[in-house]
């Protein structure tokens, strides 16, 4: 089972942590300089390059890019070194000839003058795990309905994956890693796992992914219908309290901004708090662009932000207010809908520059019940 991600690290680093493969433990090959006339022979690995510095003798220095396709695997690197005069490289035991050479441990200057130096790697190469994560993200993209309300556009990569989806992608990434283990002709070093056990773990991870994803989708705001908010059953969680608890205690949750759902219920129970009001600021950037920034909403019931713009100081989302549409003449337009709660800024006019003039902006925050609050109205002059 995947641990909770530490979001300060990249998703690839998090996968390594889960797979317990953060240390360079595994010997791949050894190397030495056999030039007896050399007074010193030094090797180091830095910035994905293997470099030798030979003093005296007749041996040439090497500078081998480990990302070059000609030396991209341990086998190719070893074979190349052995073609060079006065150098010798030897695979160690169960070293993996197909392991990416770019994954070799960064090595400080070490003597190879008639002395073997051992090069080590991690169990998994970055390229292997990167491919596993990419496949996992692609699969997860296809597993999520293309609904904006789910905060998922369906075309994410590992680089811009919303953090609330890391858990799912890390589950799938582990499955991809196990597939590699199952397909390996020989058991990968450091893993005491036979094929039967690997398949059992894969099945368990698949089940966890499916179950947790279904739970996630079921509680996602985009799938909450009006009937869902009225027809709650025993055990349904309402901001940390179950429906059964509300019946037992008779708590009136209409206070502190909670509302009653419509219906015949006599005991008060809230569905979600009314949205917090956020503060909006603007900054002209020139060339018809405006940077709009707001304080981040932190409500557990958050659904979306809506940013509106008008040349009228009475800017509002007319159609979404209690006022009849058209009751106030306004040229207000919705310039951005943002479902990612952590997003707190937008550059208006980036795609199509705004005309010179005075504009007014306001921000609406919606919760899962479609209740809304409006921010302050801010004015900006575009030049």
N, C-alpha and C positions, 0 to 999 in steps of 0.2 A: 504494500500500500504506500502511496506517495505521502511523504511528510508535507507539512504546510510549507509553502515556498517562502524563502527569505527574499523579499522583493528588491533588496539592495544589490543583489547579484544578478547577472544575466541568466536567462533561462538555461543556457548550456551549462553554466557553472552549477546551477541548481540541480540539473540532471546528474552531473558528475557527483555531487554530494549525495544524492539519493543512491546512486550506484556504488558509492564508497570507492571512487576512483580518482582521488585528488592528488595522490602522491606518485612520484616517478619511481616505481618499485621494480620494474621488470627489465632485466638485462636483455639487450637485443644483439649486440655484437661487440667485439673488442678490436682494437687497432694499435699498431705500433709502427715506428720508423726503424728500418733495419740498416740504415746507413751508419756504419761504424765510424766513419770519418767525421760525422756531424758532431759538433761540440754541444749542441742542444737541439731538441726537437719538441715543440710545443703545439698542442691542439686546443681549440676552444670552440664552443657552439654558442652563437649569439645572433639574435635577429634572424632566425631560421637560416643561418649560414654556418657551415663547418669550415674553419680556417686553421691552417697550420703555419707555423713560423719556424723554419729550419735555419740554423746558423752553422756555417762550415759544411764540408762535404759537397756532394754533387746533387743533392735532392732538391727538387723544385717545391716551392710553397703551393698549397692548395687553397682555393676559395670556392666552396661548393654550395650553391643555393639549394636548400632542401625543398623549396617549392617548385623547382624546375622539374618538369615532367621526366627528364632523363634520369633523375635521382630521387624520384618522389616516394619510392618505397625502400624499406630496409634492404631488400635483395638487390635492387638496382644500385643503391649507394655502395653496398659492400662490393659488388662486382666492379663498379667504377674505380673504387679505391685500389683494388687489386690489379688494375691495369696500369697504375702509376708506379714508376720506378722507385724502389726502396720503401714502399708502403705495403703493409699486410693487414687485412681485415678478415675476421673470422666470426661467423654466426655462433651464437651461444645457445647450446642446449635446445630448448623449445622456443627460441626466438621466432617471431612471426615475420616471414619474408615479405608479406603483403602489408605490414603495418606502415603507416605514413611516416616517412623520415622527418617530416616537419614537426612531428610530435616528440622528437628527442628532447631530453632535458637540457636546458641551458647549462653549459659547462664552463666553469672558470678555467683559465689557462692551466693545462696539465701536461706533464712530460710524457712523451711517447718514445723516448730514445731507448730502444731495445727494452721497452717496458709496455705491457699491454694496458690500455685504458679501456674501461668498459662503458659503453653508452647505454643509457636506460630510457624507458618510455613509460607512459601510463598504460593501463590495460586497453583503454579505448582511445583511438585517435580522435582529434577534434573533428576531422572530416567525417568520421563514422557517426559521431553523435550529432553533428550538424545535419547530416542527411536524415538521421532518425527523427530529429525535431522537425525538420521541414516536412517529412512525410506525415508526422503526427498533426501538424498544423493544417496541412491540406485535408486530411481526413476529418478533422474537427470542423473546418470550414463547411464541409459538405454535410455535416451532421446537424448543423444549426440552421433553422429556417432563416431565410434572408429577410428578417424583420428588423427595422430600425429600432423598434421598441425594445428589442432584446439587446441593444447595444452591441450588435454584431453584424457587420456588413457582409461577411462571408468571403472576404478576400484578404484576410490578414496574413502576415508573415511572422516569423519568429521575432523580427525586429520591432514590430508595432502591435503585437498581440496584447489586447487589454488584460490587465493583471488578474481580473476576476476569472479569466479563462486559463490561467497558467495551470491550475490544478488538473484540468481535463487534459491539456496537452502533455503535461508531465506523465500522466497515466499512459497515454498513447505512446509517448516516447519510450517508456519502459517496455511496452509491448514490442515496439520496433527493435529494441536492444535484445530482447529475448529471441526474436525471430533470427537475429544474426547469430546468436549462440546456438540455436537449433540447427542452423544451416552450416555452421562451422564443421569442417571435416574432423577436426580434433578439438577437444575441450579447451576453451580459452583459459589461459593461466590465471590462477587466483580465484577461480569460480568452481566450487565443488558442487556441481549441479549436473545431473544427467538429463537426457532428453525428456524422459517422462516427467521429472520434477519441473523442468522448464515449461513444458506444455501446460502442466497444472497451474503454475503461476500465471502464465499467459491467460488462461481461461478465467482465473480469478480477477485479474486486472481488467479484462474485457467486461466482466460482469459488473465490477465496480464502476467502470466508466459509464456503462449503459444506465445503471440504476441512478447514479448521481446526476447524470445529464438529464434524465427524465424528471428528477426532482427539481433540478434547476429550471427547466423549461416550465414545469407546472407552476412554479412560484414567480416566474418572470412577469414583470408588469405588463408586457405586451400581450400576454395570454390571459390576463385578468379581465373577465367580462363583468358587466353590471350584475348578472346573476351570481357570479362568483362572490361578489362582495356582500350579497344578501343571504346566501345559502351556506352558512358556515356550520361545520360539524364538530363534534367532540374531538379535541386534540389539535384543532387548527390553531396555529400560533399567531397571536395578535400582539405584536411588539413585546414579546417576552411573556405573554400570559395566554393561557389556553382558553378556549370557549367554555370548557367545563369549569374552569376556575372562576370565570366571570359569573356563571350561574350559581356557583356555590357561595361566593363571597358577596355577590350583588354589587360589585364595584361599579360606581358610576364613572365611566371613562370619558364622559363628554367634557370634563374639565380639561384644562391645559391644552386646549386646541383639538382634542379628539372629537369626532362626530359620531352620531348614531347612524347605522345603516337604516334605510327605509325598510318597512315591513312590520309585521305584527309583534315583534319582540318587545317584551316588557322590561327586560333587564338591560341596563345600559352596557354596551361593550363597543369599544372603538375599533375601527379598522386601521386607521393610520393617522398620525398627527397632521394638522394643516402645515403646509410648507413654510419653512423659515423665509423671511424676507431678506434678500441679498442686496448689497450696495454696488452700484454701477459707476464706473469712471470711464472717460474717453480721452483719447490723445490723438490729435491730427498728425499724420505722418507725411503729409505732402503728396503731390501727384494723385489726388483724388482718393487717398486711402485714410482710414481711421482705425486706430487700435481701440477696441472695446474690451474692458476688463471688469470682472465682477468677483465678489467674494464667493468662495466655493461653498456650495450647499453641502451639509453634512447629515441631512435627515436620512434615517433608515428607510423611509418610504419614498425616497426620491424617484421621479419618473423621467423628467426632461426639463431642459431650459428652452425658452423661446425668446429670441432677441428681435425686437421690433424697432423700426425706424420711420420717421415722418418728418416733413417740413413744418408740421404743426406741433406746438408745445403740448397739445392734448393727446399726444401719441398713446395709443392703446390698441389691444387686440380686440377690436370692436365685436367681431363675430363671436368671441368667446366670453364676453361679459354678459351681465344680466340685461344690458341695454339692447334693444332691437338693432340689428344690423342696419346701418344707415341713419340711426337716430342722431349721430354726430357725423358731420361731414369731415372726412379725414382721408389723407392719402397714405396712411400707415401701411407698411408692408412688413411681412415676417422675413427677416434677412438670414436667420439661422435657427435651426432646431438642433439641439445637442443633447444626446442621450448619455454621454459619458460624464458621470458626476464629477470626476476630477478635472474636466476641462473647464477653464475659467477665463478664456479670452477668445477673441475673434478679430480678424482684420477685415473690416468691411471695405469693399472696393478693390480687393486684391485681384479678383477676376475681371471685373469691369469697373473702371474708375468712376467714382461719384462725380456728379456735376458740381461746379463751384456753387456754394451756398451755405445756408444754415440748416443743420439737421438736429433732430431730437431722438434720443434712444431711450428705451426702457426694456427691462428684462422681466420675464415671467418664469416662475418656478412652479412645476406641477408635481403632485404626488400621485400615488397609484390609484387614487379615487377620482383623478382628474380635477381635484381642487387646486387652486392656484393662488399665488400671491404676486404682487407687482413691486418691482424695485422703484427707486427714485427715477425721475426723468432727468437726463443730462443733455446739455446743449454743446454742440461743436460747430465751428466754422471751418468749412473745407475750402481750401484755396487751390 
